[in-house]
Amino acid sequence: MQLLEHYQNQIPQSEHFVNRKSQIPTNGNINLFGVRGCGKTSLILDFISQIEDEFLYIDLDDAKLLLKKISLDELEKFIDEKKIKLLILDHYPIDYFDKIPKVSRIIIISRIPIDDIKLQKIEMFPLDYEEFLAFGNFNQTNNFNHFLRFGTLPIISNSQKNYYQSMKIFFQSSFSLNEQKLMIILANNHTKHLNTNQIYSLAKERFKVSKDWLYKTIKLFTQEKILIFIEDRYKKSGKKMLLFDFAFAKYLSLGQPFILQFDTMVALALLKHHIEVQTLGIHGYITKDNELIIPAPFESEDSLWIKSQNKFSLYKQHNISKVTIITVNKNYEYNIEKLKFEALPFDEWSIISEEE
């Protein structure tokens, strides 16, 4: 009881909060979930600052709980005695309790969704381009360069430190030592077509790791969306592997070229806007409506037109309905037969994609 009273009296404060597109509903039981570092805790602390009902916020990642787990009976008894209306459990490990605690309303924050029909699921992603711009007072002409450098993690974008130091702190505080080693392996193979067994083969060459641990960790990383595998319509045998943040992937690796960062930036924007895609080999990303998205940051209209002519039979084979070319700063469009090709700068396209 003493520990629960401590949590009731010590209410954490949100600092430097910037509004996000994800919002907490005013009623109902909620499971807010998303990849580590995406801003879930900041969102919930801002929500807390506006509540008037009696509530209890418990951070299950708190060091004081390392040697003492809160029992369900003790928690429910405290809720009854203190007439708690809202219980908030942050950093909730799956199956921490055998069942959801009894309370008028509960909000659970986790990395992966909790399988309980009584909880409304709200997924939170790292920053999209618009949200990123709200985090910093950047010179408008350099917005894209800042996005490329800082990436999509709020803790990096909102940090008062230099981005390299912020990346280091996030990496060391958010991943165990073996997870750190695995993340470096993944970053150095970012955007390649790999399966879990191939990842294990790469990892065991670099550090001591059990197959069981690696398979379990890859599964958890995939559920959390730290690691994303995209089906390839062109190469049926493989899936393209992406990490959840293009700037973080670059921080963990050497020599990651701009085109790979830009490719990942486009893919992650599609996923954040809930647009289901497959890859079409090296030719781009294809939606369920057969729109082909081609990352081509600096490609000129003349160059793309020639390449489009050479690949036109491939586009017809896969019933491509439209081709959208994502650039850094170029706009143009043309048609080949009845197929429309349209080039848009990333900042413009990312907003249009969300509206659609």
BALOBA-1460 file (C-alpha; in Angstrom, 3 decimals):
// residues 356
<rec num="1" residu="m" x="0.000" y="0.000" z="0.000"/>
<rec num="2" residu="q" x="2.841" y="2.406" z="0.826"/>
<rec num="3" residu="l" x="4.204" y="2.132" z="-2.713"/>
<rec num="4" residu="l" x="0.764" y="2.735" z="-4.251"/>
<rec num="5" residu="e" x="0.280" y="5.784" z="-2.036"/>
<rec num="6" residu="h" x="3.644" y="7.029" z="-3.279"/>
<rec num="7" residu="y" x="2.466" y="6.739" z="-6.901"/>
<rec num="8" residu="q" x="-0.794" y="8.487" z="-6.064"/>
<rec num="9" residu="n" x="1.043" y="11.440" z="-4.518"/>
<rec num="10" residu="q" x="3.936" y="11.695" z="-6.986"/>
<rec num="11" residu="i" x="2.350" y="12.778" z="-10.259"/>
<rec num="12" residu="p" x="4.909" y="13.099" z="-13.101"/>
<rec num="13" residu="q" x="4.863" y="16.250" z="-15.197"/>
<rec num="14" residu="s" x="5.010" y="16.554" z="-18.956"/>
<rec num="15" residu="e" x="7.727" y="18.875" z="-20.250"/>
<rec num="16" residu="h" x="7.962" y="20.474" z="-23.692"/>
<rec num="17" residu="f" x="4.895" y="18.576" z="-24.924"/>
<rec num="18" residu="v" x="3.997" y="19.126" z="-28.570"/>
<rec num="19" residu="n" x="0.535" y="18.108" z="-29.751"/>
<rec num="20" residu="r" x="0.353" y="14.843" z="-31.662"/>
<rec num="21" residu="k" x="-2.187" y="13.494" z="-34.136"/>
<rec num="22" residu="s" x="-2.843" y="10.533" z="-31.825"/>
<rec num="23" residu="q" x="-5.275" y="11.478" z="-29.067"/>
<rec num="24" residu="i" x="-6.654" y="9.758" z="-25.942"/>
<rec num="25" residu="p" x="-10.483" y="9.432" z="-26.075"/>
<rec num="26" residu="t" x="-12.396" y="11.027" z="-23.210"/>
<rec num="27" residu="n" x="-14.042" y="7.746" z="-22.178"/>
<rec num="28" residu="g" x="-13.726" y="3.986" z="-22.524"/>
<rec num="29" residu="n" x="-10.952" y="1.534" z="-21.675"/>
<rec num="30" residu="i" x="-7.898" y="2.162" z="-23.818"/>
<rec num="31" residu="n" x="-4.783" y="0.298" z="-24.890"/>
<rec num="32" residu="l" x="-2.344" y="2.854" z="-26.306"/>
<rec num="33" residu="f" x="0.456" y="0.933" z="-27.990"/>
<rec num="34" residu="g" x="3.414" y="1.621" z="-30.240"/>
<rec num="35" residu="v" x="7.140" y="1.230" z="-30.744"/>
<rec num="36" residu="r" x="9.492" y="2.385" z="-27.976"/>
<rec num="37" residu="g" x="10.439" y="6.036" z="-28.289"/>
<rec num="38" residu="c" x="7.344" y="7.089" z="-30.279"/>
<rec num="39" residu="g" x="6.003" y="9.422" z="-27.565"/>
<rec num="40" residu="k" x="3.351" y="7.368" z="-25.740"/>
<rec num="41" residu="t" x="4.395" y="8.459" z="-22.242"/>
<rec num="42" residu="s" x="4.533" y="12.156" z="-23.205"/>
<rec num="43" residu="l" x="1.041" y="11.888" z="-24.648"/>
<rec num="44" residu="i" x="-0.366" y="10.226" z="-21.530"/>
<rec num="45" residu="l" x="1.348" y="12.699" z="-19.163"/>
<rec num="46" residu="d" x="-0.185" y="15.588" z="-21.084"/>
<rec num="47" residu="f" x="-3.547" y="13.811" z="-20.807"/>
<rec num="48" residu="i" x="-3.066" y="13.438" z="-17.041"/>
<rec num="49" residu="s" x="-2.511" y="17.188" z="-16.660"/>
<rec num="50" residu="q" x="-6.062" y="17.762" z="-17.878"/>
<rec num="51" residu="i" x="-7.940" y="15.166" z="-15.768"/>
<rec num="52" residu="e" x="-10.111" y="16.177" z="-12.839"/>
<rec num="53" residu="d" x="-11.264" y="12.724" z="-11.648"/>
<rec num="54" residu="e" x="-9.315" y="10.782" z="-9.020"/>
<rec num="55" residu="f" x="-6.691" y="8.732" z="-10.876"/>
<rec num="56" residu="l" x="-3.662" y="6.554" z="-10.247"/>
<rec num="57" residu="y" x="-0.684" y="6.543" z="-12.632"/>
<rec num="58" residu="i" x="1.831" y="3.711" z="-12.269"/>
<rec num="59" residu="d" x="4.982" y="3.459" z="-14.378"/>
<rec num="60" residu="l" x="5.754" y="-0.270" z="-14.354"/>
<rec num="61" residu="d" x="9.242" y="0.565" z="-15.637"/>
<rec num="62" residu="d" x="10.011" y="2.350" z="-12.355"/>
<rec num="63" residu="a" x="13.167" y="1.116" z="-10.601"/>
<rec num="64" residu="k" x="11.251" y="0.735" z="-7.318"/>
<rec num="65" residu="l" x="9.338" y="-2.162" z="-8.867"/>
<rec num="66" residu="l" x="12.393" y="-4.183" z="-9.877"/>
<rec num="67" residu="l" x="12.369" y="-6.213" z="-6.654"/>
<rec num="68" residu="k" x="8.687" y="-5.952" z="-5.774"/>
<rec num="69" residu="k" x="5.832" y="-6.646" z="-8.165"/>
<rec num="70" residu="i" x="2.461" y="-5.046" z="-7.482"/>
<rec num="71" residu="s" x="-0.157" y="-7.697" z="-6.724"/>
<rec num="72" residu="l" x="-3.552" y="-7.516" z="-8.391"/>
<rec num="73" residu="d" x="-5.396" y="-7.968" z="-5.067"/>
<rec num="74" residu="e" x="-3.430" y="-5.169" z="-3.422"/>
<rec num="75" residu="l" x="-4.033" y="-2.845" z="-6.375"/>
<rec num="76" residu="e" x="-7.787" y="-3.503" z="-6.518"/>
<rec num="77" residu="k" x="-8.099" y="-3.012" z="-2.755"/>
<rec num="78" residu="f" x="-6.277" y="0.341" z="-3.039"/>
<rec num="79" residu="i" x="-8.551" y="1.394" z="-5.933"/>
<rec num="80" residu="d" x="-11.654" y="0.689" z="-3.806"/>
<rec num="81" residu="e" x="-10.332" y="2.435" z="-0.687"/>
<rec num="82" residu="k" x="-9.150" y="5.557" z="-2.512"/>
<rec num="83" residu="k" x="-12.151" y="5.645" z="-4.877"/>
<rec num="84" residu="i" x="-9.867" y="5.694" z="-7.924"/>
<rec num="85" residu="k" x="-11.880" y="6.388" z="-11.097"/>
<rec num="86" residu="l" x="-9.072" y="6.027" z="-13.613"/>
<rec num="87" residu="l" x="-6.082" y="3.653" z="-13.520"/>
<rec num="88" residu="i" x="-3.170" y="4.297" z="-15.901"/>
<rec num="89" residu="l" x="-0.525" y="1.597" z="-16.295"/>
<rec num="90" residu="d" x="2.469" y="2.793" z="-18.315"/>
<rec num="91" residu="h" x="5.223" y="0.597" z="-19.811"/>
<rec num="92" residu="y" x="2.969" y="-2.394" z="-19.295"/>
<rec num="93" residu="p" x="4.621" y="-5.765" z="-20.003"/>
<rec num="94" residu="i" x="2.203" y="-8.186" z="-21.664"/>
<rec num="95" residu="d" x="0.511" y="-10.404" z="-19.021"/>
<rec num="96" residu="y" x="1.865" y="-8.423" z="-16.050"/>
<rec num="97" residu="f" x="-1.464" y="-9.217" z="-14.384"/>
<rec num="98" residu="d" x="-3.497" y="-12.382" z="-14.953"/>
<rec num="99" residu="k" x="-6.478" y="-10.191" z="-15.780"/>
<rec num="100" residu="i" x="-7.275" y="-6.507" z="-16.254"/>
<rec num="101" residu="p" x="-7.688" y="-4.801" z="-12.845"/>
<rec num="102" residu="k" x="-11.241" y="-3.844" z="-11.810"/>
<rec num="103" residu="v" x="-11.684" y="-0.076" z="-12.022"/>
<rec num="104" residu="s" x="-14.179" y="2.372" z="-13.552"/>
<rec num="105" residu="r" x="-11.780" y="3.171" z="-16.395"/>
<rec num="106" residu="i" x="-8.328" y="1.922" z="-17.347"/>
<rec num="107" residu="i" x="-5.666" y="3.079" z="-19.810"/>
<rec num="108" residu="i" x="-2.793" y="0.685" z="-20.509"/>
<rec num="109" residu="i" x="0.302" y="1.799" z="-22.416"/>
<rec num="110" residu="s" x="2.340" y="-0.972" z="-24.030"/>
<rec num="111" residu="r" x="4.713" y="-1.649" z="-26.895"/>
<rec num="112" residu="i" x="2.529" y="-4.260" z="-28.559"/>
<rec num="113" residu="p" x="-1.276" y="-4.502" z="-28.483"/>
<rec num="114" residu="i" x="-2.917" y="-6.342" z="-25.592"/>
<rec num="115" residu="d" x="-5.272" y="-9.121" z="-26.600"/>
<rec num="116" residu="d" x="-8.374" y="-8.094" z="-24.670"/>
<rec num="117" residu="i" x="-11.686" y="-7.195" z="-26.322"/>
<rec num="118" residu="k" x="-12.555" y="-4.808" z="-23.464"/>
<rec num="119" residu="l" x="-9.741" y="-2.479" z="-24.541"/>
<rec num="120" residu="q" x="-10.022" y="-0.053" z="-27.440"/>
<rec num="121" residu="k" x="-6.746" y="-0.236" z="-29.385"/>
<rec num="122" residu="i" x="-4.996" y="3.000" z="-30.361"/>
<rec num="123" residu="e" x="-1.711" y="2.631" z="-32.215"/>
<rec num="124" residu="m" x="0.838" y="5.413" z="-31.981"/>
<rec num="125" residu="f" x="3.595" y="5.835" z="-34.555"/>
<rec num="126" residu="p" x="6.783" y="7.888" z="-34.463"/>
<rec num="127" residu="l" x="6.537" y="11.367" z="-35.959"/>
<rec num="128" residu="d" x="5.326" y="11.907" z="-39.483"/>
<rec num="129" residu="y" x="6.700" y="14.874" z="-41.432"/>
<rec num="130" residu="e" x="4.040" y="17.350" z="-40.269"/>
<rec num="131" residu="e" x="4.452" y="16.361" z="-36.628"/>
<rec num="132" residu="f" x="8.221" y="16.651" z="-36.943"/>
<rec num="133" residu="l" x="7.917" y="20.239" z="-38.149"/>
<rec num="134" residu="a" x="5.876" y="21.093" z="-35.055"/>
<rec num="135" residu="f" x="8.754" y="19.899" z="-32.840"/>
<rec num="136" residu="g" x="11.387" y="22.347" z="-34.030"/>
<rec num="137" residu="n" x="11.846" y="25.949" z="-35.074"/>
<rec num="138" residu="f" x="13.663" y="25.073" z="-38.263"/>
<rec num="139" residu="n" x="14.367" y="27.321" z="-41.189"/>
<rec num="140" residu="q" x="11.670" y="26.410" z="-43.702"/>
<rec num="141" residu="t" x="14.144" y="25.929" z="-46.531"/>
<rec num="142" residu="n" x="16.004" y="23.311" z="-44.446"/>
<rec num="143" residu="n" x="13.012" y="21.404" z="-43.039"/>
<rec num="144" residu="f" x="13.645" y="18.339" z="-45.174"/>
<rec num="145" residu="n" x="17.358" y="18.238" z="-44.278"/>
<rec num="146" residu="h" x="16.514" y="18.431" z="-40.582"/>
<rec num="147" residu="f" x="13.974" y="15.609" z="-40.958"/>
<rec num="148" residu="l" x="16.591" y="13.500" z="-42.720"/>
<rec num="149" residu="r" x="19.119" y="14.150" z="-39.948"/>
<rec num="150" residu="f" x="16.936" y="13.864" z="-36.817"/>
<rec num="151" residu="g" x="14.424" y="11.239" z="-37.993"/>
<rec num="152" residu="t" x="11.034" y="10.450" z="-36.519"/>
<rec num="153" residu="l" x="11.669" y="9.837" z="-32.798"/>
<rec num="154" residu="p" x="10.257" y="12.642" z="-30.605"/>
<rec num="155" residu="i" x="12.924" y="12.133" z="-27.955"/>
<rec num="156" residu="i" x="15.556" y="13.004" z="-30.597"/>
<rec num="157" residu="s" x="13.662" y="15.811" z="-32.342"/>
<rec num="158" residu="n" x="12.733" y="17.507" z="-29.048"/>
<rec num="159" residu="s" x="16.114" y="17.094" z="-27.373"/>
<rec num="160" residu="q" x="18.202" y="20.047" z="-26.257"/>
<rec num="161" residu="k" x="21.351" y="17.957" z="-26.881"/>
<rec num="162" residu="n" x="22.980" y="17.361" z="-30.252"/>
<rec num="163" residu="y" x="21.258" y="14.609" z="-32.200"/>
<rec num="164" residu="y" x="24.225" y="12.200" z="-31.999"/>
<rec num="165" residu="q" x="24.258" y="12.354" z="-28.182"/>
<rec num="166" residu="s" x="20.467" y="11.973" z="-28.081"/>
<rec num="167" residu="m" x="20.641" y="8.900" z="-30.325"/>
<rec num="168" residu="k" x="23.284" y="7.372" z="-28.058"/>
<rec num="169" residu="i" x="21.213" y="7.924" z="-24.905"/>
<rec num="170" residu="f" x="18.079" y="6.502" z="-26.528"/>
<rec num="171" residu="f" x="19.934" y="3.455" z="-27.858"/>
<rec num="172" residu="q" x="21.639" y="2.588" z="-24.573"/>
<rec num="173" residu="s" x="18.555" y="3.201" z="-22.409"/>
<rec num="174" residu="s" x="15.970" y="1.486" z="-24.637"/>
<rec num="175" residu="f" x="17.713" y="-1.762" z="-25.601"/>
<rec num="176" residu="s" x="19.502" y="-4.475" z="-23.627"/>
<rec num="177" residu="l" x="23.126" y="-5.240" z="-24.521"/>
<rec num="178" residu="n" x="22.229" y="-8.195" z="-26.753"/>
<rec num="179" residu="e" x="19.419" y="-6.201" z="-28.340"/>
<rec num="180" residu="q" x="21.941" y="-3.437" z="-29.080"/>
<rec num="181" residu="k" x="24.212" y="-5.921" z="-30.846"/>
<rec num="182" residu="l" x="21.290" y="-7.300" z="-32.852"/>
<rec num="183" residu="m" x="20.140" y="-3.787" z="-33.790"/>
<rec num="184" residu="i" x="23.585" y="-3.043" z="-35.239"/>
<rec num="185" residu="i" x="23.376" y="-6.230" z="-37.343"/>
<rec num="186" residu="l" x="19.909" y="-5.188" z="-38.554"/>
<rec num="187" residu="a" x="20.995" y="-1.612" z="-39.312"/>
<rec num="188" residu="n" x="23.918" y="-2.809" z="-41.402"/>
<rec num="189" residu="n" x="21.501" y="-4.946" z="-43.448"/>
<rec num="190" residu="h" x="18.737" y="-2.360" z="-43.539"/>
<rec num="191" residu="t" x="16.520" y="-2.548" z="-46.716"/>
<rec num="192" residu="k" x="17.884" y="-5.979" z="-47.725"/>
<rec num="193" residu="h" x="15.744" y="-9.070" z="-48.330"/>
<rec num="194" residu="l" x="16.340" y="-11.287" z="-45.294"/>
<rec num="195" residu="n" x="14.494" y="-13.900" z="-43.273"/>
<rec num="196" residu="t" x="14.975" y="-14.694" z="-39.566"/>
<rec num="197" residu="n" x="17.313" y="-17.608" z="-40.212"/>
<rec num="198" residu="q" x="19.575" y="-15.427" z="-42.351"/>
<rec num="199" residu="i" x="19.585" y="-12.774" z="-39.594"/>
<rec num="200" residu="y" x="20.595" y="-15.491" z="-37.088"/>
<rec num="201" residu="s" x="23.461" y="-16.587" z="-39.344"/>
<rec num="202" residu="l" x="24.724" y="-12.994" z="-39.558"/>
<rec num="203" residu="a" x="24.362" y="-12.437" z="-35.813"/>
<rec num="204" residu="k" x="26.146" y="-15.584" z="-34.618"/>
<rec num="205" residu="e" x="29.210" y="-14.593" z="-36.653"/>
<rec num="206" residu="r" x="29.489" y="-11.378" z="-34.632"/>
<rec num="207" residu="f" x="28.438" y="-12.249" z="-31.065"/>
<rec num="208" residu="k" x="27.393" y="-15.166" z="-28.886"/>
<rec num="209" residu="v" x="23.657" y="-15.647" z="-29.307"/>
<rec num="210" residu="s" x="21.214" y="-18.540" z="-28.985"/>
<rec num="211" residu="k" x="18.841" y="-19.349" z="-31.793"/>
<rec num="212" residu="d" x="15.871" y="-19.376" z="-29.396"/>
<rec num="213" residu="w" x="16.679" y="-15.889" z="-28.084"/>
<rec num="214" residu="l" x="17.165" y="-14.424" z="-31.542"/>
<rec num="215" residu="y" x="13.952" y="-15.914" z="-32.986"/>
<rec num="216" residu="k" x="11.990" y="-14.721" z="-29.953"/>
<rec num="217" residu="t" x="13.514" y="-11.232" z="-30.155"/>
<rec num="218" residu="i" x="12.897" y="-10.887" z="-33.890"/>
<rec num="219" residu="k" x="9.264" y="-11.868" z="-33.274"/>
<rec num="220" residu="l" x="8.936" y="-9.244" z="-30.535"/>
<rec num="221" residu="f" x="10.699" y="-6.590" z="-32.661"/>
<rec num="222" residu="t" x="8.274" y="-7.367" z="-35.495"/>
<rec num="223" residu="q" x="5.214" y="-7.196" z="-33.226"/>
<rec num="224" residu="e" x="6.430" y="-3.883" z="-31.850"/>
<rec num="225" residu="k" x="7.278" y="-2.674" z="-35.393"/>
<rec num="226" residu="i" x="10.884" y="-1.913" z="-34.583"/>
<rec num="227" residu="l" x="11.475" y="-4.269" z="-37.471"/>
<rec num="228" residu="i" x="9.219" y="-4.273" z="-40.529"/>
<rec num="229" residu="f" x="9.132" y="-6.930" z="-43.238"/>
<rec num="230" residu="i" x="7.448" y="-5.972" z="-46.521"/>
<rec num="231" residu="e" x="6.282" y="-8.661" z="-48.931"/>
<rec num="232" residu="d" x="7.791" y="-8.510" z="-52.411"/>
<rec num="233" residu="r" x="5.386" y="-9.054" z="-55.295"/>
<rec num="234" residu="y" x="8.259" y="-9.331" z="-57.775"/>
<rec num="235" residu="k" x="10.507" y="-11.682" z="-55.762"/>
<rec num="236" residu="k" x="8.139" y="-14.138" z="-54.133"/>
<rec num="237" residu="s" x="10.901" y="-15.728" z="-52.059"/>
<rec num="238" residu="g" x="11.847" y="-12.721" z="-49.932"/>
<rec num="239" residu="k" x="10.709" y="-9.791" z="-47.819"/>
<rec num="240" residu="k" x="12.334" y="-6.388" z="-47.593"/>
<rec num="241" residu="m" x="13.529" y="-5.606" z="-44.064"/>
<rec num="242" residu="l" x="13.285" y="-2.066" z="-42.669"/>
<rec num="243" residu="l" x="14.015" y="-0.524" z="-39.283"/>
<rec num="244" residu="f" x="11.433" y="1.797" z="-37.755"/>
<rec num="245" residu="d" x="13.454" y="5.005" z="-38.171"/>
<rec num="246" residu="f" x="15.729" y="5.936" z="-41.076"/>
<rec num="247" residu="a" x="17.953" y="8.301" z="-39.052"/>
<rec num="248" residu="f" x="18.400" y="5.733" z="-36.267"/>
<rec num="249" residu="a" x="19.367" y="3.085" z="-38.840"/>
<rec num="250" residu="k" x="22.020" y="5.436" z="-40.202"/>
<rec num="251" residu="y" x="23.329" y="6.190" z="-36.684"/>
<rec num="252" residu="l" x="23.902" y="2.455" z="-36.099"/>
<rec num="253" residu="s" x="25.673" y="1.781" z="-39.394"/>
<rec num="254" residu="l" x="28.423" y="3.031" z="-41.663"/>
<rec num="255" residu="g" x="28.046" y="4.336" z="-45.162"/>
<rec num="256" residu="q" x="24.279" y="4.229" z="-45.510"/>
<rec num="257" residu="p" x="23.682" y="6.187" z="-48.727"/>
<rec num="258" residu="f" x="21.056" y="8.890" z="-49.036"/>
<rec num="259" residu="i" x="18.946" y="6.871" z="-51.479"/>
<rec num="260" residu="l" x="18.426" y="4.132" z="-48.859"/>
<rec num="261" residu="q" x="17.380" y="6.712" z="-46.267"/>
<rec num="262" residu="f" x="14.998" y="8.319" z="-48.725"/>
<rec num="263" residu="d" x="13.565" y="4.941" z="-49.740"/>
<rec num="264" residu="t" x="12.899" y="4.105" z="-46.075"/>
<rec num="265" residu="m" x="11.431" y="7.554" z="-45.449"/>
<rec num="266" residu="v" x="8.871" y="6.929" z="-48.209"/>
<rec num="267" residu="a" x="8.050" y="3.386" z="-47.027"/>
<rec num="268" residu="l" x="7.562" y="4.473" z="-43.395"/>
<rec num="269" residu="a" x="5.334" y="7.375" z="-44.466"/>
<rec num="270" residu="l" x="3.101" y="4.892" z="-46.307"/>
<rec num="271" residu="l" x="2.888" y="2.601" z="-43.266"/>
<rec num="272" residu="k" x="2.154" y="5.485" z="-40.866"/>
<rec num="273" residu="h" x="-0.741" y="6.520" z="-43.070"/>
<rec num="274" residu="h" x="-2.080" y="2.941" z="-42.979"/>
<rec num="275" residu="i" x="-1.453" y="2.350" z="-46.682"/>
<rec num="276" residu="e" x="-0.747" y="-1.342" z="-47.264"/>
<rec num="277" residu="v" x="2.126" y="-1.902" z="-49.677"/>
<rec num="278" residu="q" x="4.335" y="-4.560" z="-51.196"/>
<rec num="279" residu="t" x="7.627" y="-3.973" z="-52.928"/>
<rec num="280" residu="l" x="7.931" y="-4.527" z="-56.651"/>
<rec num="281" residu="g" x="11.527" y="-5.719" z="-56.541"/>
<rec num="282" residu="i" x="13.790" y="-2.685" z="-56.838"/>
<rec num="283" residu="h" x="11.124" y="-0.787" z="-58.774"/>
<rec num="284" residu="g" x="9.209" y="0.779" z="-55.870"/>
<rec num="285" residu="y" x="6.254" y="0.159" z="-53.572"/>
<rec num="286" residu="i" x="2.893" y="-1.005" z="-54.849"/>
<rec num="287" residu="t" x="-0.411" y="-0.406" z="-53.068"/>
<rec num="288" residu="k" x="-3.480" y="-2.674" z="-53.000"/>
<rec num="289" residu="d" x="-4.969" y="-0.329" z="-55.639"/>
<rec num="290" residu="n" x="-1.939" y="-1.036" z="-57.843"/>
<rec num="291" residu="e" x="-0.483" y="2.436" z="-57.522"/>
<rec num="292" residu="l" x="3.303" y="2.252" z="-57.866"/>
<rec num="293" residu="i" x="5.287" y="4.583" z="-55.564"/>
<rec num="294" residu="i" x="8.833" y="5.206" z="-56.798"/>
<rec num="295" residu="p" x="11.367" y="6.958" z="-54.508"/>
<rec num="296" residu="a" x="13.532" y="8.971" z="-56.914"/>
<rec num="297" residu="p" x="14.884" y="11.966" z="-54.978"/>
<rec num="298" residu="f" x="16.832" y="13.765" z="-57.711"/>
<rec num="299" residu="e" x="15.728" y="12.055" z="-60.922"/>
<rec num="300" residu="s" x="14.940" y="14.437" z="-63.790"/>
<rec num="301" residu="e" x="11.787" y="14.168" z="-65.886"/>
<rec num="302" residu="d" x="13.758" y="13.159" z="-69.001"/>
<rec num="303" residu="s" x="15.644" y="10.418" z="-67.165"/>
<rec num="304" residu="l" x="12.467" y="8.997" z="-65.573"/>
<rec num="305" residu="w" x="10.629" y="9.083" z="-68.881"/>
<rec num="306" residu="i" x="13.320" y="6.925" z="-70.519"/>
<rec num="307" residu="k" x="13.323" y="4.475" z="-67.599"/>
<rec num="308" residu="s" x="9.518" y="4.356" z="-67.641"/>
<rec num="309" residu="q" x="9.558" y="3.434" z="-71.321"/>
<rec num="310" residu="n" x="11.988" y="0.600" z="-70.638"/>
<rec num="311" residu="k" x="9.895" y="-0.724" z="-67.725"/>
<rec num="312" residu="f" x="6.491" y="-0.170" z="-69.269"/>
<rec num="313" residu="s" x="5.908" y="-3.854" z="-70.047"/>
<rec num="314" residu="l" x="6.612" y="-4.647" z="-66.382"/>
<rec num="315" residu="y" x="4.046" y="-2.054" z="-65.305"/>
<rec num="316" residu="k" x="1.463" y="-3.553" z="-67.655"/>
<rec num="317" residu="q" x="2.252" y="-7.066" z="-66.398"/>
<rec num="318" residu="h" x="1.448" y="-5.982" z="-62.826"/>
<rec num="319" residu="n" x="-1.623" y="-3.926" z="-63.799"/>
<rec num="320" residu="i" x="-0.189" y="-0.662" z="-62.508"/>
<rec num="321" residu="s" x="-2.987" y="1.921" z="-62.386"/>
<rec num="322" residu="k" x="-0.855" y="4.998" z="-61.623"/>
<rec num="323" residu="v" x="2.813" y="5.812" z="-60.991"/>
<rec num="324" residu="t" x="3.743" y="8.360" z="-58.323"/>
<rec num="325" residu="i" x="7.366" y="9.471" z="-58.222"/>
<rec num="326" residu="i" x="8.585" y="10.905" z="-54.902"/>
<rec num="327" residu="t" x="11.331" y="13.501" z="-55.234"/>
<rec num="328" residu="v" x="13.087" y="15.944" z="-52.938"/>
<rec num="329" residu="n" x="11.952" y="19.106" z="-54.715"/>
<rec num="330" residu="k" x="10.731" y="18.344" z="-58.257"/>
<rec num="331" residu="n" x="7.215" y="18.446" z="-59.749"/>
<rec num="332" residu="y" x="6.363" y="17.057" z="-63.177"/>
<rec num="333" residu="e" x="3.969" y="14.667" z="-64.877"/>
<rec num="334" residu="y" x="3.581" y="12.794" z="-68.135"/>
<rec num="335" residu="n" x="1.602" y="9.915" z="-69.662"/>
<rec num="336" residu="i" x="2.682" y="6.781" z="-71.493"/>
<rec num="337" residu="e" x="-0.331" y="5.425" z="-73.328"/>
<rec num="338" residu="k" x="-3.076" y="5.703" z="-70.664"/>
<rec num="339" residu="l" x="-0.786" y="5.372" z="-67.640"/>
<rec num="340" residu="k" x="-0.228" y="8.601" z="-65.685"/>
<rec num="341" residu="f" x="3.155" y="9.378" z="-64.118"/>
<rec num="342" residu="e" x="3.232" y="12.178" z="-61.522"/>
<rec num="343" residu="a" x="6.267" y="13.453" z="-59.583"/>
<rec num="344" residu="l" x="5.786" y="15.187" z="-56.231"/>
<rec num="345" residu="p" x="8.205" y="16.479" z="-53.567"/>
<rec num="346" residu="f" x="8.199" y="14.358" z="-50.396"/>
<rec num="347" residu="d" x="6.783" y="17.095" z="-48.134"/>
<rec num="348" residu="e" x="3.834" y="17.673" z="-50.474"/>
<rec num="349" residu="w" x="3.188" y="13.991" z="-51.176"/>
<rec num="350" residu="s" x="3.302" y="12.934" z="-47.506"/>
<rec num="351" residu="i" x="0.461" y="15.351" z="-46.654"/>
<rec num="352" residu="i" x="-1.633" y="14.235" z="-49.639"/>
<rec num="353" residu="s" x="-1.100" y="10.560" z="-48.689"/>
<rec num="354" residu="e" x="-2.429" y="11.189" z="-45.201"/>
<rec num="355" residu="e" x="-5.540" y="12.977" z="-46.455"/>
<rec num="356" residu="e" x="-6.325" y="10.098" z="-48.773"/>
